[in-house]
Amino acid sequence: MERGRQVATGDAAAVRHGAGGSMSGSSAAAFLAIRRATRVDVPAIVRLLADDPLGQARERYQDPLPQAYYDAFAQIDGDPRNELVVVELPGEVVGTLQLTLLPHLSHQGGTRAQIESVRVAEGYRGRGIGRHLFAWAIERAREAGCHQVQLTTNAGRADAQRFYARLGFVGSHIGMKLDLMQSSAGGHGV
């Protein structure tokens, strides 16, 4: 994917150039900017990832953040097949998404895009921000020549599943995971 690209949605160009505007009603998406995440954004991203009970169970949002988050960011940022973005309203990161291109031999050597780590801050949900974020990701996948966009979601995230269905995503596979930390500690596994 093209590196360092600034992506704007809605009236974000005006925001970047210093124009003001209020976020009245449900029009917050009109003032957002979607941009590539930087190392400075890592704490805000982790805060978003820990913004619900499922995220709180697996993330460690603390000050300072564990170095592992910064190490992971460096790997993602250094890989041209990954793009980690944030949704920014004036002065505040309110959303994030990671888009990964996955080349494979099936589909005649095709490429699909994987959407992961999608979060919109609780106070900003229902205002169109997620829809704009997904529109951006799907367009990026098209630009990259992908034949498909896929995602997984936790079985307990019913609201997210309904949102993805409204965007046109359909259930087609059953995802399974093997927790390597548990299996290496004497749990089940191969």
N, C-alpha and C positions, 0 to 999 in steps of 0.2 A: 504494500500500500504506500501511497505517496506520503513522505515524511513531512512533518511540520505544517501541515495544511490547516488553515483556519476555516472552520465551517460555521456558517451563520444560518439561523432559522428565524422565521418571523421578522421582527423589526430589530434584530440583534445588531445589525450594522449601525443603527443609530445609537445603540447602547455603547458600542465600541468607540464611537466618535464623541461620546460625552453628552448625547442628548438625554434628556430626562423622560420620565413617564411614570405613571402610577400603574400598579398591578391590581386594579379594581376588578371585582367580580371574578369570573373564571378566565380572564384573559392574560394570565401570567405568561403563557407560552408565547404571546406576541412580543415579549421583551427578552426572550432567552437567547443565549449563544451556546452552541455546541462546539467545543474545542478539544483538541488533544490534551490529555492530562499531563501535568508536569510533576516532578518530584514534590514540589510544594503542595500539591493537591492530595497527596497520599493520606494525611490525617483526615481530611474531609471525606475522602472515599471510604476509608475504614469506618468512620462515623456513620455513613449511609449504610454500609454493609451490616452494621450492628444495630440498625434502626427498628428491629422487630424481634420477637422472642426467638425465632429460628437463628437469626444472625447473632443475637446476644449469646446464644449457646456455643457458637464456634469462633467468634471474633474476640479480640482483646484490644478494645479501644481504651487506651490509657496514654498518659503523657509522662515520659516519651513513649512513642510506639515501639514495639519490638522491631529490631533490625530486619527480621524476616520479611516484613511488609515492604521495606525499601529494596531489599534484594529481589523480591518478586517483581516489583515495579521495574527495576532495571532490566530484568530479563524480558518482560513484556514490551517495554519501550524499545529495547534493542532488537526486537524480532520484527522484520518487515511484514510478517503475516498477522501481526497483532496490532490492534488499535484500541487503546483505552481512552475514552472520552469522558468529559464532564459536561453537565448542563449548568450554565452559569446565568443567574439573574444578577442584576447590578449588585456587586459586592458579596455574592453568596453562591456557593456550589450547592445545587439542590437535586442533582441527579448524576448518574454514572451508568456506563455500559461498556463492556468489552466485546469487540468484534474480532473473530479469528478466522482466517481463511484456511481451509483444510483441503489440500489436493488429495486425490485418491484415484485408484485404478478403476473403480466401478463408475458407472455412467460414462463409459468410454474415456476415462482419464479426466473426469470433471473436477470441479472445485465447488465446495459448498462453504457457506459461512455459518459460523457458530456464534450465537449471541449468548453472553454470560454476564453474571454479576450486574444485573439490571436493578437499579434502585432509584426511586424518587422519594425525596424527604416526605415524611408523613404529612406535614402541614401543606404540602404542595400537590398532593395526589388529587386526581379528579379535575385538573385544570388544563389538560391537554399536553402536558410536558412529556409524559410517557409516549403518547402518540407521535409527537414530533421527533422524539429520540429514535423510535422505531422506524419512522419514515426515513430519517437520516441513515440508519444502519442498513435498511433494505436497499436504498439507493446506492450506498457504497458497495454493497454486495453485487448489485447489477453492474456497476462500473468496473468491478474486478472480474466480471465474466462468470460469476457463480451461477450454478443451475438451481440452487436451493439455499434457503436460509432455515436453520434449525435452532432449536433451543430446548433446554430441559428446565423443568420447574419442580420444586418440592411438591410432593403429593398433598401436603397440608396447606398449600397456598391457593385456596379456591378462588380468591379475588383475582390473583395474577392469572390463573388459568382462564377465567372468564374474559379478562382483558385480552390475552393472547388470541383467544377464539374470535373476539370481535375484530381483531386485526387480520384474520384470515388463517391463522395457524390451526392445524388440525392434529389431533392425536394419531400417531401412526406407528410408534414403537413403544416398547416397554424398556425403560432405563433400569439398569442394575449397577450397583457399586460394591466394591470390596474395600473395606476400611483397612488399609495397610498398616496403620498404627496399631489397631486392635489385633490384626492377624499376626503381626510380628511379636506381640506380647503374649503369645500363647493362645490366641483366639482361633477362630476357624479360618480356613484358607487353603490354598493348594499346597 
